[in-house]
Amino acid sequence: MTISSPTAEVLTIGDEILFGQITDTNTQWIGTQLTDIGIRPVRKTSVGDNKQDILNAFKEASQRANVVIVTGGLGPTRDDITKHTFCKYFGTELEINQEALALITEFFAKRGRVMTELNIQQAALPKNCTYIPNLWGTAPGMWFEKDDVIYVSLPGVPYEMKSLMEFEILPRLKNRFSTQIIQHKSIRTIGIGESFLAEKIAPWEDALPAHIKLAYLPHFGQVRLRLTGTGTDQALLDEQLQEQVSLVLPIIGEHVFGFDADELETVIGTLLVNSQATVGTAESCTGGFVANQITGVPGSSKYYEGSVVSYSNEVKMNVLGVSRDTLEAFGAVSEQTAREMAEGVRRLLNTTFAISTTGIAGPDGGTAEKPVGTVWIACATPDETFTQLLTLRNNRKINIELTSSYALNLLRKTILSSNLAEKN
Amino acid sequence: MTISSPTAEVLTIGDEILFGQITDTNTQWIGTQLTDIGIRPVRKTSVGDNKQDILNAFKEASQRANVVIVTGGLGPTRDDITKHTFCKYFGTELEINQEALALITEFFAKRGRVMTELNIQQAALPKNCTYIPNLWGTAPGMWFEKDDVIYVSLPGVPYEMKSLMEFEILPRLKNRFSTQIIQHKSIRTIGIGESFLAEKIAPWEDALPAHIKLAYLPHFGQVRLRLTGTGTDQALLDEQLQEQVSLVLPIIGEHVFGFDADELETVIGTLLVNSQATVGTAESCTGGFVANQITGVPGSSKYYEGSVVSYSNEVKMNVLGVSRDTLEAFGAVSEQTAREMAEGVRRLLNTTFAISTTGIAGPDGGTAEKPVGTVWIACATPDETFTQLLTLRNNRKINIELTSSYALNLLRKTILSSNLAEKN
């Protein structure tokens, strides 16, 4: 197909979405992915598990868009009717796809689980579909084409849907449609608000060439600056984006921790590996979230020793060696306690660096003197210990994630300023 | 209007939603609210800031639903075109609504802010609309009726939209329609796959009365069975749903951990509080995720002492007291190590119960004998220690979340079978 500006409709199927019983995170993600490869979403539609409604939605979407992405309704149970409705729509019938059956059989064999008749039926696909193997679950993806419209059917399980899109569907769509090259370059910042950032870089932003657009994507104390360049010459586009980055870095450098897919925890991992250093964590208010962030990185066992989640004062004293005097004089949420937690866990786990968090995540536990959102973090090194006071919000979940981001950033800055990083 | 079972379509307007630049939390909330008053959502639609697309969406929705709830596109900036499109659709024009103007003027006066011409124009409404005062922002709500279809237009700002719905729109809709009651009852299960569950309860599912529907909602090793009943007598409906629950419980009871909004970690919290017991965790492959789940519950400090994330063998030995012999003879991922980790952390943190996780989360570290996804979990009590082998998937993130679910479930079952729970 040679369509100058291809369009897409995203169709989700399931009563649970209409009734608001599950949060639909799929369609937002699909919207960004399609936009990124130059396919413009023109409509999002959700219908229930009702054959006629789904048929109507197929027909209407086909009149509006070049691509119809359908998610949901592919599970093994009887309330999932997408496949049968596709058959009706295309005037065909289901037949067992041997490739799909083999993959599903292997999926169960690997896990030493018995296949049921329902699982076998998951390999039954409309005769006119192109089978898209699902390596992440048991519901196959499907690709249909009719009257110059592409229909893609994916399971609703976010992880399976995203994997199928990323590895199978987006590449196919890209080489089917892509007319222009769309290139992204992201600058990852932390510790500066969106509006302050915007003010700082306003002159640079105003001077951006017309074919390079800027988006601010804030998320838990971080702001991602995403440059999107459109053109026809890949190399030239990369060069132009890189030039803009080098122009803005001198203005905001201190707040930049990485680029593109960099995350704080991956950047820290690289720093620690390069400086042959290790880290441990002592967490109170974050309750394991920091450890979870660090260990979310494959290979983190190379530099991460572990964590002590000291939710009670007893654990702070008995395991981390925080002194009773400190707790009684300054309280669990104090600079002194944060310091002793970091130094204590560094001793206990025998690591190069250690970070600690102690605070009032909420919703309860706040006082006039220490309201909800009061958090102390610390980072201990072989030579000294750095501390930082955070004054956060009223929401427990947000406070935990913000504290984790700031603690990891404190670690990052500490590693960078330490001799260890310099000597490499 | 006397419609036996009124239907609704929720229409959101804005490029930012289609392109995935913002998370749409409005439509899920609206879905639950409409369902609760017996108005059945039959479709959710999102269109961009394009006049023709919006006109088409109005027309299509009016052919499907008795009520069309429209959010977004009411801000003061020029890309917000909902009002003008309503005028075109109804063949009318805008005129300043004096009530609205007074309220907006007051809104700015209160905040000591200057009104711009753009703000004044927010008081300009289509002549045929019923003005719905917005006490929470500057964009008025609007109520239209044409050919027995109700159109409601609300600002997209979640807080304003929700306030307008709650105090103005839902009450009007409720007394307008002699609505049916829609009641939900969820059964939360864990440790049994969707298809196995479906086979087990097939006879029960087939025997469900026509006015009670069943949906399977799987998520990380759990499956939520959602019963949706429709009727006119609230008490009778509750009774009928409860009856179906009591019919199915004997079949799947061992897999049921709760109902409706129950989560594993909240259920465990209640069990621990009731048995005046405490718990600690020792985590290897889950890297703090279990601790994070448990501490995500407000008030968890009452029963949660803390966790040792023992990522390295040194920490397993030096902090948890796992014996070197065990690690050398059986390896870190073994039943013996899981057992010693649980017993060790229980001693260290001095808790009633303790759970441990050790496994190969992936993507690396797998062997022929212990492939990625091999996980041992254990739960220690004052009297004995229970262990369980898990054979999971190839994805690190999923393995961590599944392990956490199964470990929490092992704890739940252990508490239930312990004398502690019985004595209460």
Interface residues (C-beta under 8 A of the other chain):
Chain A: D15 E16 I17 L18 F19 G20 Q21 I22 T23 D24 T25 T27 Q28 W29 I30 G31 T32 Q33 T35 P41 V42 R43 K44 T45 S46 V47 G48 D49 N50 D53 A57 E60 G75 P76 T77 R78 D79 R111 G112 R113 T116 E117 L118 N119 W136 V157 Y159 A215 T281 E283 T286 G287 G288 F289 V290 A291 N292 I294 T295 G296 P298 G299 S300 S301 Y304 E305 G306 S307 V308 V309 S310 Y311 S312 E314 V315 N318 V319 L348 L349 N350 G362 P363 D364 R396 K397 I400
Chain B: I17 L18 F19 G20 Q21 I22 T23 D24 T25 T27 Q28 W29 I30 G31 T32 Q33 T35 P41 V42 R43 K44 T45 S46 V47 G48 D53 A57 E60 H184 G193 E194 S195 F196 A198 E199 E205 K213 L214 A215 Y216 L217 P218 R226 T228 T281 E283 T286 G287 G288 F289 V290 A291 N292 I294 T295 G296 P298 G299 S300 S301 Y304 E305 G306 S307 V308 V309 S310 Y311 S312 E314 V315 N318 V319 L348 L349 N350 G362 P363 D364 T391 L392 R393 N395 R396 K397 I398 I400
